[in-house]
């Protein structure tokens, strides 16, 4: 079933996926809440790198600050997932043409 050519392709695809994972660990995605009150930077592998809060939120109610944080983090995660999916589809198309 598996010939040597298929094994080579599988090994190459596995190495490519590892390379993509490393690249995604270093790719920074940024997102913010409305009016840029809270900014979040995460890696494409979904590890938060930084959260910046606009000083104008200093005297804000906790609930409003939490809302800004949730919006920014969720947007950053959504962007990271889209980047991850795009990279993995690219790698898979090399192994399985037509995906």
C-alpha positions in Angstrom: 0.0 0.0 0.0 2.7 2.5 1.0 5.6 2.7 -1.4 8.8 4.5 -0.6 7.6 7.6 -2.5 4.5 7.8 -0.2 6.7 7.4 2.9 8.9 10.2 1.7 5.9 12.4 1.1 4.6 11.6 4.6 7.9 12.4 6.2 8.2 15.6 4.2 4.7 16.6 5.3 5.4 15.9 8.9 8.5 18.0 8.8 6.6 20.8 7.1 3.9 20.7 9.8 6.6 21.0 12.4 8.1 24.0 10.6 4.7 25.6 10.4 4.2 25.1 14.1 7.5 26.8 14.9 6.6 29.6 12.6 3.2 30.1 14.2 4.8 30.2 17.6 6.7 33.2 16.4 3.9 34.9 14.4 2.3 37.7 16.5 -1.4 38.5 16.0 -2.7 41.8 17.4 -6.3 42.7 18.1 -8.1 45.4 20.1 -11.5 46.3 21.6 -13.5 49.1 20.1 -11.7 52.4 20.1 -8.5 50.6 20.8 -9.1 50.7 24.6 -7.5 47.3 25.1 -5.0 45.7 22.8 -3.9 42.1 22.9 -0.9 40.5 21.2 -0.9 36.7 20.9 1.1 34.2 18.9 -0.7 32.3 16.1 -0.5 29.3 18.4 -2.7 31.2 20.8 -0.3 32.2 23.6 -0.9 35.7 24.9 2.2 37.8 24.7 0.9 41.1 26.0 -2.2 43.1 27.0 -2.2 46.8 26.9 -4.9 48.9 28.6 -5.5 52.5 27.6 -4.9 54.7 30.7 -8.3 56.4 30.0 -9.9 53.2 31.4 -8.2 53.8 34.7 -11.4 54.9 36.4 -13.7 52.6 34.5 -16.1 50.2 36.0 -14.7 46.7 36.3 -17.4 45.2 34.1 -16.6 47.6 31.2 -12.9 46.8 31.5 -13.7 43.1 31.5 -15.9 43.6 28.4 -13.0 45.3 26.6 -10.6 42.5 27.6 -13.0 39.8 26.4 -13.6 41.5 23.1 -9.9 42.0 22.4 -8.9 38.5 23.5 -11.7 36.8 21.5 -10.7 38.8 18.4 -7.1 37.9 18.8 -7.9 34.2 19.2 -10.2 34.3 16.1 -7.4 35.8 14.0 -4.9 33.3 15.4 -7.2 30.4 14.5 -7.7 31.7 11.0 -3.9 31.9 10.5 -3.4 28.4 11.9 -6.0 27.0 9.7 -4.6 28.7 6.6 -1.1 27.4 7.3 -2.3 23.8 8.0 -4.4 23.7 4.8 -1.4 24.8 2.9 0.7 22.0 4.4 -2.0 19.5 3.8 -2.5 20.4 0.2 1.1 19.5 -0.4 0.5 16.0 0.9 -3.0 15.6 -0.5 -3.5 17.6 -3.6 -7.0 18.8 -4.2 -7.8 19.8 -0.6 
